[in-house]
Amino acid sequence: MIELRDYQRKALDELYEWFSYNEGNPCVEAPTGAGKSVLLAKFCEENIQANPNIRIVIVTHVKELVQQDHDAVLRVWPEAPIGIWSAGIGRKEIEQITVCGIQSIYKHADLLGKVDVVLVD
């Protein structure tokens, strides 16, 4: 189990506050090494625990980030319902949280079904 750093917790709290007063698609920006994958992971855990039927897709553009985001979710939340859809990694699994490469999923997006949240890394 990974505990968030103070600035990571603050970023998530501010994101949730933003959602309370706004509609649309917010952007959370953080420098290299700030733990963006951990933020994504904690966001997934907190939101699925609060809304058990929510479906989340994490999309990125390189297989290394697909694997990094997948592994971060499992470090933060070892029981996470997570799969990978990536030709480069050789896995095509759709779960409640699906981490995917945009090049691998864009022609198969319909297979994801209803998606409530899309996170772009």
Summary of the structure (lengths in Angstrom):
residues: 121
radius of gyration: 13.8
end to end distance: 21.7
largest distance: 40.8
contacts: 338
relative contact order: 0.18
helix: 44%
strand: 17%
